[in-house]
Amino acid sequence: MAWVGFVLCLCGGLGAIVKGRRGALTWWEREVYHMTARSNVRFGIFYLALAGLFALALAGLPLPAVPLLAAAVVAGILYVSSFARGAGDE
């Protein structure tokens, strides 16, 4: 589980940072969810911090991988729902 969480958080964090650096927001992101490019970067940093926790779990620290993975999945669902809703409209 720690490997899955590490890869998921690493990819999600880097993807969010790249999206934030591009700065191109959809109408749903801007008007409905009031997101900014900075919001994407902040989420990316949060996800990279979770990836760091997974890395510590992989290194042998007694961190529970399943609750960390649950937190990562919930955070990912909340983040993706902020721009996925409008993806079909644009």
N, CA, C and O atoms as a GROMACS GRO file, in nm:
protein
  360
    1MET      N    1   0.081  -0.120   0.000
    1MET     CA    2   0.000   0.000   0.000
    1MET      C    3   0.086   0.127   0.000
    1MET      O    4   0.049   0.228  -0.060
    2ALA      N    5   0.199   0.121   0.066
    2ALA     CA    6   0.286   0.239   0.073
    2ALA      C    7   0.339   0.274  -0.066
    2ALA      O    8   0.350   0.392  -0.100
    3TRP      N    9   0.373   0.173  -0.145
    3TRP     CA   10   0.422   0.201  -0.281
    3TRP      C   11   0.313   0.265  -0.366
    3TRP      O   12   0.338   0.361  -0.439
    4VAL      N   13   0.192   0.212  -0.356
    4VAL     CA   14   0.080   0.267  -0.433
    4VAL      C   15   0.056   0.413  -0.393
    4VAL      O   16   0.040   0.499  -0.480
    5GLY      N   17   0.054   0.439  -0.264
    5GLY     CA   18   0.033   0.575  -0.216
    5GLY      C   19   0.144   0.669  -0.258
    5GLY      O   20   0.119   0.784  -0.295
    6PHE      N   21   0.268   0.620  -0.253
    6PHE     CA   22   0.382   0.704  -0.292
    6PHE      C   23   0.372   0.744  -0.438
    6PHE      O   24   0.388   0.862  -0.471
    7VAL      N   25   0.346   0.649  -0.524
    7VAL     CA   26   0.338   0.677  -0.668
    7VAL      C   27   0.218   0.767  -0.697
    7VAL      O   28   0.228   0.862  -0.774
    8LEU      N   29   0.104   0.737  -0.636
    8LEU     CA   30  -0.016   0.818  -0.656
    8LEU      C   31   0.008   0.963  -0.614
    8LEU      O   32  -0.026   1.055  -0.688
    9CYS      N   33   0.064   0.982  -0.497
    9CYS     CA   34   0.087   1.118  -0.446
    9CYS      C   35   0.195   1.191  -0.525
    9CYS      O   36   0.184   1.312  -0.548
   10LEU      N   37   0.297   1.120  -0.565
   10LEU     CA   38   0.403   1.183  -0.643
   10LEU      C   39   0.350   1.232  -0.778
   10LEU      O   40   0.375   1.345  -0.818
   11CYS      N   41   0.276   1.146  -0.847
   11CYS     CA   42   0.219   1.185  -0.976
   11CYS      C   43   0.114   1.294  -0.960
   11CYS      O   44   0.112   1.390  -1.037
   12GLY      N   45   0.027   1.281  -0.860
   12GLY     CA   46  -0.076   1.382  -0.837
   12GLY      C   47  -0.018   1.516  -0.799
   12GLY      O   48  -0.064   1.620  -0.847
   13GLY      N   49   0.083   1.515  -0.715
   13GLY     CA   50   0.145   1.640  -0.673
   13GLY      C   51   0.215   1.711  -0.786
   13GLY      O   52   0.200   1.832  -0.804
   14LEU      N   53   0.292   1.637  -0.864
   14LEU     CA   54   0.361   1.697  -0.977
   14LEU      C   55   0.263   1.747  -1.082
   14LEU      O   56   0.282   1.853  -1.142
   15GLY      N   57   0.156   1.669  -1.105
   15GLY     CA   58   0.054   1.711  -1.201
   15GLY      C   59  -0.016   1.838  -1.158
   15GLY      O   60  -0.044   1.925  -1.241
   16ALA      N   61  -0.046   1.850  -1.029
   16ALA     CA   62  -0.113   1.970  -0.979
   16ALA      C   63  -0.022   2.092  -0.988
   16ALA      O   64  -0.068   2.202  -1.020
   17ILE      N   65   0.105   2.074  -0.962
   17ILE     CA   66   0.199   2.186  -0.971
   17ILE      C   67   0.213   2.231  -1.116
   17ILE      O   68   0.216   2.351  -1.144
   18VAL      N   69   0.222   2.136  -1.208
   18VAL     CA   70   0.230   2.171  -1.350
   18VAL      C   71   0.104   2.244  -1.393
   18VAL      O   72   0.112   2.344  -1.465
   19LYS      N   73  -0.012   2.196  -1.350
   19LYS     CA   74  -0.139   2.263  -1.384
   19LYS      C   75  -0.143   2.404  -1.326
   19LYS      O   76  -0.190   2.497  -1.391
   20GLY      N   77  -0.093   2.420  -1.205
   20GLY     CA   78  -0.091   2.552  -1.144
   20GLY      C   79   0.006   2.647  -1.213
   20GLY      O   80  -0.022   2.767  -1.222
   21ARG      N   81   0.116   2.596  -1.262
   21ARG     CA   82   0.214   2.680  -1.331
   21ARG      C   83   0.164   2.723  -1.468
   21ARG      O   84   0.199   2.831  -1.517
   22ARG      N   85   0.081   2.639  -1.530
   22ARG     CA   86   0.024   2.677  -1.660
   22ARG      C   87  -0.072   2.793  -1.646
   22ARG      O   88  -0.077   2.881  -1.731
   23GLY      N   89  -0.148   2.792  -1.538
   23GLY     CA   90  -0.238   2.903  -1.509
   23GLY      C   91  -0.368   2.903  -1.587
   23GLY      O   92  -0.452   2.990  -1.563
   24ALA      N   93  -0.389   2.811  -1.679
   24ALA     CA   94  -0.512   2.807  -1.757
   24ALA      C   95  -0.621   2.736  -1.676
   24ALA      O   96  -0.616   2.615  -1.656
   25LEU      N   97  -0.718   2.814  -1.630
   25LEU     CA   98  -0.826   2.757  -1.549
   25LEU      C   99  -0.954   2.753  -1.631
   25LEU      O  100  -0.979   2.838  -1.716
   26THR      N  101  -1.035   2.652  -1.605
   26THR     CA  102  -1.165   2.643  -1.672
   26THR      C  103  -1.263   2.737  -1.602
   26THR      O  104  -1.236   2.790  -1.495
   27TRP      N  105  -1.376   2.757  -1.666
   27TRP     CA  106  -1.479   2.841  -1.608
   27TRP      C  107  -1.524   2.785  -1.474
   27TRP      O  108  -1.545   2.860  -1.379
   28TRP      N  109  -1.540   2.653  -1.466
   28TRP     CA  110  -1.584   2.589  -1.341
   28TRP      C  111  -1.484   2.614  -1.230
   28TRP      O  112  -1.522   2.643  -1.116
   29GLU      N  113  -1.357   2.603  -1.260
   29GLU     CA  114  -1.255   2.627  -1.159
   29GLU      C  115  -1.260   2.770  -1.107
   29GLU      O  116  -1.256   2.794  -0.986
   30ARG      N  117  -1.270   2.866  -1.200
   30ARG     CA  118  -1.268   3.007  -1.163
   30ARG      C  119  -1.397   3.052  -1.094
   30ARG      O  120  -1.393   3.109  -0.985
   31GLU      N  121  -1.509   3.027  -1.158
   31GLU     CA  122  -1.635   3.086  -1.115
   31GLU      C  123  -1.711   3.004  -1.011
   31GLU      O  124  -1.770   3.061  -0.920
   32VAL      N  125  -1.709   2.873  -1.023
   32VAL     CA  126  -1.788   2.790  -0.931
   32VAL      C  127  -1.707   2.753  -0.807
   32VAL      O  128  -1.755   2.767  -0.695
   33TYR      N  129  -1.583   2.706  -0.829
   33TYR     CA  130  -1.502   2.658  -0.716
   33TYR      C  131  -1.403   2.763  -0.665
   33TYR      O  132  -1.333   2.738  -0.567
   34HIS      N  133  -1.397   2.878  -0.730
   34HIS     CA  134  -1.310   2.989  -0.689
   34HIS      C  135  -1.165   2.946  -0.669
   34HIS      O  136  -1.099   2.986  -0.573
   35MET      N  137  -1.117   2.864  -0.761
   35MET     CA  138  -0.978   2.820  -0.756
   35MET      C  139  -0.891   2.919  -0.833
   35MET      O  140  -0.938   2.990  -0.922
   36THR      N  141  -0.765   2.920  -0.797
   36THR     CA  142  -0.667   3.000  -0.869
   36THR      C  143  -0.550   2.907  -0.904
   36THR      O  144  -0.548   2.791  -0.864
   37ALA      N  145  -0.456   2.959  -0.979
   37ALA     CA  146  -0.337   2.880  -1.009
   37ALA      C  147  -0.265   2.845  -0.879
   37ALA      O  148  -0.206   2.737  -0.867
   38ARG      N  149  -0.269   2.935  -0.784
   38ARG     CA  150  -0.206   2.911  -0.655
   38ARG      C  151  -0.273   2.795  -0.581
   38ARG      O  152  -0.206   2.720  -0.509
   39SER      N  153  -0.404   2.778  -0.597
   39SER     CA  154  -0.475   2.666  -0.535
   39SER      C  155  -0.420   2.533  -0.585
   39SER      O  156  -0.400   2.439  -0.507
   40ASN      N  157  -0.394   2.526  -0.716
   40ASN     CA  158  -0.338   2.404  -0.772
   40ASN      C  159  -0.199   2.375  -0.715
   40ASN      O  160  -0.168   2.261  -0.682
   41VAL      N  161  -0.117   2.478  -0.705
   41VAL     CA  162   0.019   2.460  -0.651
   41VAL      C  163   0.012   2.416  -0.505
   41VAL      O  164   0.089   2.330  -0.463
   42ARG      N  165  -0.077   2.476  -0.429
   42ARG     CA  166  -0.091   2.436  -0.288
   42ARG      C  167  -0.133   2.290  -0.275
   42ARG      O  168  -0.081   2.218  -0.190
   43PHE      N  169  -0.226   2.247  -0.358
   43PHE     CA  170  -0.264   2.108  -0.355
   43PHE      C  171  -0.146   2.019  -0.392
   43PHE      O  172  -0.125   1.915  -0.330
   44GLY      N  173  -0.069   2.061  -0.491
   44GLY     CA  174   0.049   1.983  -0.531
   44GLY      C  175   0.148   1.970  -0.417
   44GLY      O  176   0.206   1.862  -0.398
   45ILE      N  177   0.170   2.076  -0.343
   45ILE     CA  178   0.261   2.071  -0.229
   45ILE      C  179   0.206   1.977  -0.122
   45ILE      O  180   0.282   1.900  -0.062
   46PHE      N  181   0.076   1.984  -0.097
   46PHE     CA  182   0.014   1.892   0.000
   46PHE      C  183   0.034   1.747  -0.042
   46PHE      O  184   0.069   1.662   0.040
   47TYR      N  185   0.010   1.720  -0.169
   47TYR     CA  186   0.025   1.583  -0.218
   47TYR      C  187   0.171   1.537  -0.213
   47TYR      O  188   0.198   1.420  -0.183
   48LEU      N  189   0.264   1.626  -0.241
   48LEU     CA  190   0.406   1.589  -0.230
   48LEU      C  191   0.444   1.564  -0.084
   48LEU      O  192   0.530   1.479  -0.057
   49ALA      N  193   0.384   1.636   0.009
   49ALA     CA  194   0.408   1.609   0.151
   49ALA      C  195   0.355   1.471   0.188
   49ALA      O  196   0.420   1.398   0.264
   50LEU      N  197   0.239   1.434   0.136
   50LEU     CA  198   0.188   1.298   0.158
   50LEU      C  199   0.281   1.194   0.097
   50LEU      O  200   0.302   1.087   0.154
   51ALA      N  201   0.337   1.224  -0.020
   51ALA     CA  202   0.434   1.133  -0.081
   51ALA      C  203   0.554   1.116   0.009
   51ALA      O  204   0.609   1.006   0.019
   52GLY      N  205   0.596   1.224   0.075
   52GLY     CA  206   0.706   1.214   0.170
   52GLY      C  207   0.672   1.124   0.288
   52GLY      O  208   0.758   1.049   0.334
   53LEU      N  209   0.549   1.132   0.336
   53LEU     CA  210   0.508   1.042   0.444
   53LEU      C  211   0.510   0.896   0.398
   53LEU      O  212   0.550   0.808   0.473
   54PHE      N  213   0.466   0.872   0.276
   54PHE     CA  214   0.471   0.736   0.223
   54PHE      C  215   0.616   0.690   0.208
   54PHE      O  216   0.646   0.573   0.233
   55ALA      N  217   0.704   0.780   0.168
   55ALA     CA  218   0.846   0.745   0.158
   55ALA      C  219   0.903   0.708   0.294
   55ALA      O  220   0.982   0.615   0.305
   56LEU      N  221   0.862   0.781   0.398
   56LEU     CA  222   0.906   0.747   0.533
   56LEU      C  223   0.853   0.610   0.575
   56LEU      O  224   0.923   0.534   0.642
   57ALA      N  225   0.730   0.579   0.537
   57ALA     CA  226   0.674   0.447   0.567
   57ALA      C  227   0.752   0.338   0.494
   57ALA      O  228   0.775   0.230   0.548
   58LEU      N  229   0.792   0.367   0.370
   58LEU     CA  230   0.871   0.271   0.294
   58LEU      C  231   1.010   0.253   0.355
   58LEU      O  232   1.070   0.146   0.344
   59ALA      N  233   1.061   0.358   0.420
   59ALA     CA  234   1.193   0.353   0.481
   59ALA      C  235   1.192   0.277   0.614
   59ALA      O  236   1.297   0.251   0.672
   60GLY      N  237   1.074   0.242   0.662
   60GLY     CA  238   1.067   0.162   0.782
   60GLY      C  239   1.005   0.229   0.903
   60GLY      O  240   0.990   0.164   1.007
   61LEU      N  241   0.968   0.356   0.893
   61LEU     CA  242   0.900   0.420   1.005
   61LEU      C  243   0.761   0.360   1.021
   61LEU      O  244   0.696   0.329   0.921
   62PRO      N  245   0.715   0.345   1.142
   62PRO     CA  246   0.584   0.280   1.164
   62PRO      C  247   0.467   0.376   1.137
   62PRO      O  248   0.393   0.412   1.228
   63LEU      N  249   0.451   0.415   1.012
   63LEU     CA  250   0.338   0.499   0.972
   63LEU      C  251   0.233   0.409   0.907
   63LEU      O  252   0.268   0.323   0.827
   64PRO      N  253   0.106   0.427   0.940
   64PRO     CA  254   0.000   0.344   0.882
   64PRO      C  255  -0.028   0.382   0.736
   64PRO      O  256  -0.074   0.493   0.708
   65ALA      N  257  -0.001   0.293   0.646
   65ALA     CA  258  -0.014   0.323   0.503
   65ALA      C  259  -0.159   0.333   0.459
   65ALA      O  260  -0.192   0.417   0.374
   66VAL      N  261  -0.246   0.251   0.514
   66VAL     CA  262  -0.385   0.250   0.467
   66VAL      C  263  -0.458   0.381   0.501
   66VAL      O  264  -0.525   0.436   0.413
   67PRO      N  265  -0.448   0.434   0.624
   67PRO     CA  266  -0.512   0.564   0.649
   67PRO      C  267  -0.450   0.678   0.566
   67PRO      O  268  -0.521   0.769   0.524
   68LEU      N  269  -0.319   0.673   0.544
   68LEU     CA  270  -0.257   0.773   0.458
   68LEU      C  271  -0.310   0.763   0.315
   68LEU      O  272  -0.335   0.865   0.250
   69LEU      N  273  -0.328   0.641   0.268
   69LEU     CA  274  -0.381   0.621   0.134
   69LEU      C  275  -0.526   0.670   0.126
   69LEU      O  276  -0.566   0.728   0.025
   70ALA      N  277  -0.604   0.647   0.231
   70ALA     CA  278  -0.742   0.695   0.233
   70ALA      C  279  -0.744   0.847   0.226
   70ALA      O  280  -0.825   0.905   0.154
   71ALA      N  281  -0.657   0.913   0.302
   71ALA     CA  282  -0.650   1.060   0.299
   71ALA      C  283  -0.609   1.108   0.161
   71ALA      O  284  -0.662   1.208   0.112
   72ALA      N  285  -0.516   1.039   0.097
   72ALA     CA  286  -0.473   1.077  -0.038
   72ALA      C  287  -0.586   1.062  -0.139
   72ALA      O  288  -0.602   1.148  -0.225
   73VAL      N  289  -0.662   0.955  -0.129
   73VAL     CA  290  -0.772   0.932  -0.223
   73VAL      C  291  -0.882   1.037  -0.204
   73VAL      O  292  -0.933   1.091  -0.302
   74VAL      N  293  -0.918   1.065  -0.080
   74VAL     CA  294  -1.021   1.167  -0.056
   74VAL      C  295  -0.976   1.304  -0.106
   74VAL      O  296  -1.053   1.375  -0.170
   75ALA      N  297  -0.852   1.340  -0.077
   75ALA     CA  298  -0.799   1.469  -0.124
   75ALA      C  299  -0.798   1.472  -0.277
   75ALA      O  300  -0.829   1.575  -0.337
   76GLY      N  301  -0.761   1.362  -0.339
   76GLY     CA  302  -0.760   1.355  -0.485
   76GLY      C  303  -0.898   1.370  -0.545
   76GLY      O  304  -0.916   1.438  -0.646
   77ILE      N  305  -0.997   1.307  -0.483
   77ILE     CA  306  -1.135   1.318  -0.533
   77ILE      C  307  -1.183   1.462  -0.522
   77ILE      O  308  -1.244   1.514  -0.615
   78LEU      N  309  -1.155   1.526  -0.411
   78LEU     CA  310  -1.196   1.666  -0.394
   78LEU      C  311  -1.127   1.757  -0.495
   78LEU      O  312  -1.188   1.849  -0.549
   79TYR      N  313  -1.001   1.731  -0.520
   79TYR     CA  314  -0.926   1.814  -0.615
   79TYR      C  315  -0.975   1.793  -0.757
   79TYR      O  316  -1.003   1.889  -0.828
   80VAL      N  317  -0.986   1.669  -0.800
   80VAL     CA  318  -1.027   1.639  -0.937
   80VAL      C  319  -1.170   1.685  -0.963
   80VAL      O  320  -1.201   1.730  -1.074
   81SER      N  321  -1.256   1.676  -0.863
   81SER     CA  322  -1.395   1.719  -0.884
   81SER      C  323  -1.404   1.869  -0.907
   81SER      O  324  -1.504   1.917  -0.960
   82SER      N  325  -1.302   1.944  -0.869
   82SER     CA  326  -1.306   2.089  -0.887
   82SER      C  327  -1.289   2.130  -1.032
   82SER      O  328  -1.329   2.241  -1.068
   83PHE      N  329  -1.233   2.046  -1.116
   83PHE     CA  330  -1.221   2.084  -1.257
   83PHE      C  331  -1.277   1.980  -1.352
   83PHE      O  332  -1.292   2.009  -1.470
   84ALA      N  333  -1.307   1.861  -1.305
   84ALA     CA  334  -1.358   1.757  -1.394
   84ALA      C  335  -1.502   1.785  -1.435
   84ALA      O  336  -1.544   1.747  -1.545
   85ARG      N  337  -1.576   1.851  -1.350
   85ARG     CA  338  -1.717   1.880  -1.381
   85ARG      C  339  -1.731   1.963  -1.506
   85ARG      O  340  -1.821   1.939  -1.587
   86GLY      N  341  -1.644   2.059  -1.524
   86GLY     CA  342  -1.654   2.146  -1.641
   86GLY      C  343  -1.577   2.098  -1.761
   86GLY      O  344  -1.579   2.165  -1.864
   87ALA      N  345  -1.509   1.985  -1.753
   87ALA     CA  346  -1.425   1.939  -1.863
   87ALA      C  347  -1.508   1.910  -1.988
   87ALA      O  348  -1.460   1.931  -2.100
   88GLY      N  349  -1.629   1.862  -1.973
   88GLY     CA  350  -1.711   1.832  -2.088
   88GLY      C  351  -1.775   1.954  -2.151
   88GLY      O  352  -1.818   1.950  -2.266
   89ASP      N  353  -1.782   2.063  -2.076
   89ASP     CA  354  -1.848   2.184  -2.125
   89ASP      C  355  -1.756   2.271  -2.209
   89ASP      O  356  -1.804   2.355  -2.286
   90GLU      N  357  -1.626   2.253  -2.196
   90GLU     CA  358  -1.534   2.343  -2.267
   90GLU      C  359  -1.466   2.275  -2.382
   90GLU      O  360  -1.386   2.338  -2.451
   0.00000   0.00000   0.00000
